[in-house]
Amino acid sequence: MATAIEHDALAEKFVKKREELEIDKLFRALVKLKGSDLHLKADRPPIIRVNGTLRPLDREPIGDEEMVRLIFAMFTERNRKIFEETGGADFAHTTDVDGVLWRFRVNVLQQLGHVGMVARRVNQFIPPFEGLNLPPIMESLCKWDQGMVLLAGVTGSGKSTTIASMLNWINHNYRKHILTLEDPIEFVFTEEKCLINQREIGMDVVDFGIGMKHAVREDPDVMLVGEMRDEETFLTAIHAAETGHLVFGTIHASSAPSTIGRILDLFPQTMHPALRSAIAMNMKAIVAQKLLPSIKEGVGRVPTVEIMVFNSIIRKLVLEEKDEKLADAIRMCEKEGMQDFTMSLKSLVDKDLIDRATAFEVAPNVDALRMALKGIEVRAPGIL
């Protein structure tokens, strides 16, 4: 049980978090201008990203002294130590904007000897699949009792928002225990039917490895284990999937089929056969997405989404190391809710969510998209 002194220290820490910082003025400007990101670079004015476009704020450039004053005021002792040892630090920051607390995912960096910062605004409201213009099959991917679902994409592709939407769907529809391990926590969930525990690396638990060791004793049904960035993360996550949990995670990969290779690249060649078996048996789906500017009024950006569900065909191709045929299998299994980026882009154009120029600019296969928009079906060749 915590002592009175410990409670006082905790209260002081809470109050300190809510103190007004000089940098909070910039965070409030980001929110009020409906921007997604705030960039601070030495000798440049603050820059925000609105609907995918970078725009400078109307103020003087930030010098090195002001930059250090602005940024270092946000540091905890741990984050400052990490920054000094590695040249970068990630953490969450909270700012009061007109009585509403907004969260930001912050990365502090050094470049050419100068300190800089990039902060991502985290939406207060977790939108449903319809609000994100995600395909209907996303709901089905939340209904598994165990296994792994990965969201693939580059930074800023909306992976975290999609996963938050999926977890919130579970929260609305099932009585389960959701446990998240995040670095940092982005979306704070409001419990409905589910019991939800969110643990932040560095604040609530020392590191990811220890957090996962604790997790197996915390009776979770659903787990969010953050980004698959190394061997330990993936092995602990796949083990959790094997032992009866539904595990969500993210990974940096450009497409659903290429995610298999991206996972294998984390490990030595000798482990690949065993990993392929573990992936084939435990992976339920890989969803890859990219955010595109929308032409629909009131909609800033929409995701183009590739979905690969692990049916018998996909599992067989993974086990037989025929990754080059996965894309054809996705197209062949359209009736099961799978889709590739070409099919997704066609749907977004047909719904007047994006224009044709944008679709062709990002299309992995321009000819295939051109034929799809003309109504010409491209049949997948035999793959088995």
N, C-alpha and C positions, 0 to 999 in steps of 0.2 A: 504494500500500500504506500502511496506517495506521501511524503511528509509535508508539513505546512510550508517549509522552505522551498521544497520542490514545486508545490502548487504556485507559490509566489513567483518563482522563476519562470514557470510556464505562462502565467498571466502576463508577466513583463515581456516575455518573448512575443506573445500574441499582440499586445499593445504596440510593441515596437514595429511589428509587421504592418500595422495600420497607420504608422506615422507618415505624414506627408513628406515625400522626397521631391527634390527638384526635377528629377526625370519624369515624375508622374504627369507633369504638364504635357510632355510629348506623348505619353501613353493615352491621355485623355483626348488629345488632338487626333490620334489614330482612330479611336473609337468613334468620335463625332464625325469624322470624314469617311467612316465606313471602310477604312483600309484594312488590309489583311496582315501587312508586315511593316515594321519600322526599321529602317537602316540608319545607323550612325557611323560615319566615316570621318576621320580627321580632315580638317580643312574643307569640308563640304557641309552644306545645310542638311538638316534631317530630311530623309527621303522616305516616303510611304508608298506602298503598292496598293492601288485601287483597281479592282477588276483586272488584275494581271499587269497593269501599267505602272511604272515607277514615276513618282511626281515629287519634286522638292517642295518643302514647306517654305513659306515666305518669311525667312529670318536669316540672320548672318551665319556664316560657317562656324562649325564647332572646332575650337583649337584643342591641342593636346591636354592642356591643363583642365579645361572645362570638361573634356571627355572623361578624364580620370575621375573628376569630382562627381559627374553624373552617374557613371557606371559603378564605381567602387562602393557607393553608398548602398547599393542593392546586395552586395556580397555578404554571405555568411562567412564565418571563419573557414569552414570546409571548402566553400566555392572559391574563396580567394587563394587557398592553398593549392587547389587543383589548377587554377588559372596560372599561378606562378610556376608550378611544376611542369605543366603541359602546354601552356600558351593558349588554352581555351577552357571554357566552362559552360555547362548547360544547367539551367535551373528555371523554376517557375517564379513569376512575380505577380502580385495582386495589386490592383489600383481601384480606388473608389471613383466612379464616374456618375455624378448626379445621384448618389445614394445607392448605386448598384456596383457590386464588386466584379471587376473583370479580371480574368487571368490571362497571362502572356507567357509563352514559351520562349525563353531568352537564351541566346548563345552569345557569349563574349569571346572575342578573338583578338589575336595580334596579327598585323600585316605590315611588313616593311618597318617594323619597330614602333608602330602606332597601335593604340588600343581602339577597337571598334566593337559594334554590337549589331545583331539582327534579332528582332523580337517578332514572334508570330502571335496575333490576337486569337484567342480561343473563344469561340462563340458560346454565349451563355445558354442558348437554347439548343438542345440536341434535336435536329430535325428528323422526322420519319423518312423512310425510304422514298416515299412519294415526293417529299419536299426536296430531296437531293437528286431527284430524277434518276433513281437507280432502278434496275430491272426487277420485276416481281419475284424472281427466283431468290433474291437476297433473303426474303423471309424464310424460305425453306432451309437455307444454310444455317439458320439459328436453331433449328429443331433437333439437331443431333444430340444424343446423350453423351457421346464421347468422340474423340478424334481431333484433328487439327484443321483450322481454316486460316489460310495466310492471305494477307492483303499486300500486293506487290505494287511498286511504283517508285518514282523518284521523289525527292524532297518537295513538298508543296503540292503533291498530287491528290490530297484529300483522304489519304489512307486512314488517318486517326479519326477523322469525322465519320467515315463509313463504319469503322469498328465501333465507335461510340453509339452510332445509330443501331447497330446490330445488338450490342449489349443492352441498350435501352429497350429494344423490342422484347428481349428475353425478360427484362425487368417488368415490363407491362403484362407479360403473358404467362410467366411461370413462377412458382415458388421455389427458388433455388438460391444457393449461396454463390455470389460472384466475387472473386478475389482478383485484384489487379496489382501488378508490380510494374511501376512506371518510373521513368527518369527523363523529365519530371512528369508529375500528374498534369494532365491537360484538362479533360472534362471531369467535373465533379458531379456525380450522379445523385439524383433524389430517389430514395428508395420508394418503390411502390409495392409490388408483390415480393421482390427479391430482398435478401439480406446482402448488402454490398460493403466490402472492405477494400479500401484503396491504400496501397502502401507506396511511398515515394522513396526511391533509392537515395541514400545519403541522409534523409530526414527520419524515416521510420525504420529503416533497416540498412546495415552497413553497405552491403553490395548485393548484386543479383543472385550470386550463388547461395548466400546465406538465406536470402528471401525465398528461394525455391525450396531449400531444405525445410524452412519453417512451413511452407505452403502445404506440404504433404500431411502435416499434422493439424491443418486448419480447416479440414473438411470442406473444400470447395467443390462445387459442381462445374462451374465455368471459370476459366482463368484467362486473363490477358497478361501476356508475358513480354509485351513491348517488341523491340526490334531484334530480329535474328541477325546478329552482327558477328558472332563467333561460335566456335565449337560448343563451348559450355552452354550457351543460351539455347542452341537448337537441340542438343542432346537432352537437356533437362526438360525442354518443352515437349519433345517427342515422347519422352518417358512418361510425362504426365498424361499425354494422350493415350498411351498404351495402357495406363493403369486406371482408366475409367473417367477421365475428365474431358470436357470440351475446351480446347485451347485455341485462343485467338492470338495472332502475332502479325508483325509487318516485316517486310524484307525489301531491300533495294534491288529491283529487277525490272526490266523493261516490258516483259510480257509474261503471261501465265506459263507457257511452255519453257521459256528460258529460266524460270525460277528453279527448275530442277537442277540445272547446271550451276546456278548461283549457290544453291545449298551445298552441292557436292564440292564446289571450290573451297568451302570452308575446311575441308578435311583432306587428309592424305589419300592417295589413290587406293591404297590397300583397304580402306574402309568403305569404298564406294558400293561394292555389292551388298553389304549389310545395310547401308543407308538406303539404297534403292528399295530393299525389302521393307524397311521400316516406313519409308515414305508411302509405298504402294499400299501397305496394310492400314496405315493410320491417317493419312491425309484425306480429308473429305472434299476440300475444294481449294483452288487458288484463284483469287480475284485480282486482276491487274487493272489499274485505272490511271487516267490522265485527266487533268482539268483543262477545259477549253472555254474561251470567251463566248457568252451566249448573245443571241440577237433578240431574245424574248424580253419584253419590257418587264422590269422588276427582278430579272434573274441575272446575277453577275456572271457566274461560271457554272458549267455543267460537266459531269464526268463522262468520258467515254470509257466503257468497261468491257474487259475481256474475262470470261468466266469458264474455268475448266473444272468440272466436277469429276471426282474419281470414281467412274463406273468401271465395269470389268474391262472395257477396251483401253481406257487410260491406264489402269493398273498394269495390264499386260504389256503395254508399250514401255512403261517406266521400268518394269522388271527386265525386259529384253533389251534395254538400252537403246530403244528406237525413238529417242527424243525428237528427232527431225520429223517424225510423223504425227506428233501431238497436235500441231496446228490443224492438220487435215481431219483428225479425229474430232476436234472441237466443232468444226463445220458440219461433220457428218452427224453429230449428236445434238443438233439444234432443237429437236423436239423434246429433249430432256432439259432444256433451259440453258444449254451452253451457247456461248456466242464469242466470236473473235472481234477484234477492233473494227474490221470492215463492216460487219453486221451492226455493231453498235453505232458507228458513224452514220450509216444509212438511216438507222432509226432516229437519230438526233436531227438529221436533215429533214426527214419526213415529218417530224413533229415541230418543225420550225424553231428548234432550240439553238441550232448553229447554222451558219451559212456554208455553202458548198466550198468556198475558198478555204475556209478553216479546215473543213473535213479533208480536202485534198492535201493541204499543207502537212497534216499530221498522219495521214494514212500510211500504214506500213506497206501497202500494195495499192498504188494509185489505179492501176488497170482493173483490179478486182473491184475497187470501190466504184469506178466509172460504170462497170457492167452491172453492179448491184443497183445503182441509182437508175439504170435504164430498165430494171426489172429482169435482167438476165441472171439466172441462177447458175452459180459456179459449183458444180458437183465435186465433192472430194473423191480422189482416186482410191482404189483399194488400199487398205493400210495394214491388213493383217497377213 
